[in-house]
């Protein structure tokens, strides 16, 4: 059984910063891509940022230059540093990872953490 647990969501004023963290646990053999998605009310879930096990990153255009994704392969964690937050960044943020276990490989999701940016 694999679990992804997020933390760090909060209410913050526009222009502020937050750091989201996500820890994967369970019978993990290997984690490939890890990433963050977000979903605002009434909208689809969209990719925010992703990072490979080798450290290559990919960002949504809307967050480039403001958000930074990083990971610790030894601890099976991924973080998202969010700076210069805007009200349009308000959403539930989900951690995801492509994980190989002793019996399978697939995409796993966390439960989500709420980020609210007030104007």
C-alpha angles and dihedrals in degrees: 000000000000126000132189115198121190129199139172104066115140148141112279137168122251110276092030131115138239134180120213121199132193128190124196120207138173137064094341121168099169139354118207118176119010123188153152129246129182135205125196121198111286093006136101124260109265135191115256102175141336136194132195125221087258093055102256111147138204127191137190110249090241093063102036111127092015105060128052125194122203138166141200108216093191092056098035091234135136127194136194118206108200119194133174090023119200131202088250089064088070108121146105107281119213128197117216135181138180102230134184116207133180090276109023150004127228151117118295128192136203124228094256135249125231120239116187122183116193122206 
